[in-house]
Amino acid sequence: MDRTRIIFVVVVAVALCIVGVMVGVQVIGNLVENATISQTNAETGEPPVEVPAGGILVTVESSNTKEAWMKQMEAEFNAAGMKTSNGRPIVVEVTHGTSGGAMDAILGGVMQPVAWSPGDQSWVEQANATWQQRFNRPLAGEACPPTVYAPLGFAMWQPMAETLGWPNEPIGWDTIVALAEDPNGWASYGRPEWGQFRFGHTHPAYANSGLLSMASFVYGVAGKTDTLTAADVYAPEVEEAMRALEQVTSKYGRQAPAILDAMARQGPGYLHAAAVPEAEVVRFNIERGDELAFPLAFIFPAGGTIWADQPYCVLDNADWVDDEEAEAATIFRDYILAREQQEKAIDNFLRPLDPNIPLRDPLTMANGTDPNVTPQTIASLPSPNAEVSNAVIDLFNITKRKATMLLLLDVSGSMQGDRINTARAATVEFLNRLDANDKVGLIVFSNDVTALAEPARVGDVVEGLSQRVSGLIADGNTALYEAVCDAADQMAALREADEAADESRLYGIILLSDGEDTVGETTENQMFATCLPANAEADGFRIYPIAFGDAADASVLERMANVTGGRMFTADPASISNVYLSISAEQ
């Protein structure tokens, strides 16, 4: 779903709530989940911050990339006993989510932080522009200063990076595109055993890293280091290059760590490189080095990159922020910009703003990055404005590989009540989020497995399929293994037909179940031995299991995800919409 659509739906939901329609309350709950993946205290298990009598609470919504540093800043600031000019104790509470999700939630009124720190200034420009149109003033009354650098680039397995010349030879987006277009793949570099190049990046409509990476891509292909225009984005040579890149992009996602996690779990044969922040590469090498087949190298694109500067905005023009809250948020901002706190950013894999602060471990070559690279040696590209951001997202949607998906829904008796009701609503919402040129089919299972709709173009079937889903009822037992085998067989046949027609697509099975297999002739061992691959393939079908409740067989579902290169999710009626949103970003 694009940003305009999300904001529209949120506004409608809020209006429903105002008039007291009870259904509106349910919708708003879903929209909060859809708009952001912030980790609340309830979700993380952390105790809520305590605000002393007469104290003032500063809520800060921050990007995921700097989560560890900001949590450290929160704890140390709260321990320091800072006060406003009126003597009121200040307590800070930081939550984290995607930049795009947070922006949509703030603009929609379902998230009301005192301060907001997205990944890049581009999100600030979009939010301020929207607020200006609505209320004749920007959302943040003052400029939003940078806090730290989290530059964007490529994570690549070190032997592959060295084959391209890292760290001594320049590697830019032109190098990546040429490798993507080369029918000989890695054989052109003397490594035929690596096959065709495989790439991954986050979805630019949801993730800061995805938007900035694709904007950096446009800069690189267009050969520009100054401000982009929408015309630059839509230039034929840029579209051709992005189409070539997307045809070898086998993995999307909502967050960069999820893509790196897939690389770690599946190994070098799955993905060769991904567009991610430097901080995540260094962190993975340190924290998960024992799991990696090879270390990861972080490559700064030779033509320049966006040094995402993580701005900090006090939302003083929002009607939910009063003057003293704005003052308290400013005091916290000044605290994290002090040299002592900036030096601590390095410990959390981030770069301080002050070039006079020397970099040190963990930002070292031994951990996969070059500390000698600076904005002076690798050009700092301007952040995309709202017009360019929208054009980048649009071009991505035009050029990306389309998806073929099967919805595999458990309609056994244990799904009765809230589960089937919310599953129906969330599934319909998911269907309406898909690209018109994706394909989607529907299989349901209880005592038997029933194919209700063969995969067909979304734009042609979404209305009728939504009505079909809305009428599902729950009854009977759970033929889980048989259903998975039927879906896998169908996907294999579809993929074979597409390959024969020289059509390149992504394939995904979304499996929602709340229980274990209880009926059917197929056993668990048969399913894994004869229906599912032994190892994930970059262009094979992926299973995205959703364990819908505590009774679901999580271990079996997790194994299904692992062997197909998918990802398992857990959900309940309150979170199912958010899970579907994450899956839509994967495809």
C-alpha positions, 0 to 999 in steps of 0.5 A: 500500500502506498503512503497516500493510501495508508494516510487516507485509510487512517483518516477514515478510521479516525473519523469513524471513531469520532462518531462512536462506531464500534467497528471503527475502534477495531479498524484503528487498532489494526491501522496502528499495527499497519502503520508502524512496527514500533517495539512497545514496552509490552512487546519487548517485555521491558518495564514502562518508564516511571515518571515521578510526581510532577515529572514530564514524559518525553516520548520519542519515536526513533528509527530502528538503525540506532535503537541500541544507542538511543536506548542507552541514551534514554537510560543514561539521560533518565539517570542524570536527573535532568529538569526543565526550566520550571524544575520539572524532572524529565523522563524520556521513553524511546520506541523504535520502528520504520521511518515510513511507518512512523511518518504515516502513523504520526500524520494519521494521528494514531501515534503522537510522540513529542519528538521523532527521529527518522532515518533521514531528512527525506522523511522530515521533508515529506511530513512537514510538507503534508502538515503544511498543506493541512494546517499552514505550518510544518510539523516541526517548527524548527530545523531537525538537526542530525544526530549520527551517521548511518551510511548506506551501501552494500553488504556482500560476502567478503570473497565476492567483494574481494573478487570485485576489487574491495577494498582497493578498487571502486565499486559503484551501482554501475558495477552492480548493474553490470553484474546483474545484466551479465548473462554469464554472471560471476563467470565473467569474474572467473567464478562460474561456481557462484552462478548468476548474481543475487541481490536483496534490499528492503522495500522503499515504501516501508523502510528507510534503507530501501528508499535511500538505497534506491535513491542512491541507485538513481544517483549512481546510474544518472551519474549525478551527485547534486539534487535529483528531480523526478525526471531524473528518476523516470529517465529511460536509462534509469528505468532500464537499469532498475529493471535489470537490478530488480530481475536479480533481486530475490529478497525484499523486506521491511527491515534490513536486519531481516535480509541479513538474517536470511543471508546468515541462515541460508548462506552465500548460495541464497543472496550475494549482496544486499543494500543495507546500512553500515551499522547492520553489517558491522553488528552482524559480523560481531554478533553473529560471526559464528553463523556466517559462512564468510564475513560480510564486507560493507561497500561504500558505493563509489559514486557516492552514498546517502550518509543517513544522518538520523535527524531529531525533530521536536514536534512543537507544531503538533497540537498534542505537544505543549511548550514544556514538553517541547523544551524537555525534548530539546534538552534531550536532543542537546544531551545526545549531541554532546561529544561524550554521547557522540563517542558512545555512538561508535560502540553501537556501530554508528558514526559521530557527526564530529569528524574530529572524533576518531573512529575506533573498534568496532568500526574497523576493517576487521569487522568489515568496514573501512574507517578511513571512508568519510563524506569527504572521500565518498560523496554525501548525496542529498536526501531525496525530497518528497517528489523524488521519493514518490518517484523512486517508489513508483519506479520500483513498483513499475520495475520490480519482479511481480509476485505469485502468491497462494493464501493457504488458510486454516478454517478448522473448528479451532479458528472459530470466533475472534480468530476467523473474524480477524483472519478474514478482515486482515486477509481482505486488507492484504489482498487489497494491498497487492499490486494489480499485476501480482497473482494470487490464489486461495486454498483453505483446509480443515478436514479436506483441502479445497482450492477455492481460486487458482492464482490469477491477476490481482486486478482481475480477481481481488473484488471477488476473492475478497468477498469469498474470503469474507464468507469463510467459516470455521469447522472440522479438523486440520489437514495441515501437511496435505494442504502444504503439499498441495500448495507446494505442488501447485507452486512448482507447476506455476514456476515451471510454466513461467520459466517456459514462458521466460517470465521471472516472478517471485513465489510465496505461500502464506500459511495461516494456521492455529493448530497442529495437523490432526487429519490426513494421510500425509505425515510430517516426514513425508511433507518435508521429504517429498513436498518441500525443498531440502534447502532454500533456493533464491528463486524457489517458492517461499513459505511464510507461516503465521502461527495464529495462537499458542496451539500452532505447531511453531517448530514445524512452521519454523522449519517450513520457513527455513527450508524454503527461505521464508520467514515465520511470524507469530500473531494473534487477533490484535497483531495479524494485520501487522504481520500481513503488512510485513509479508507484503513488504517481503513480496 
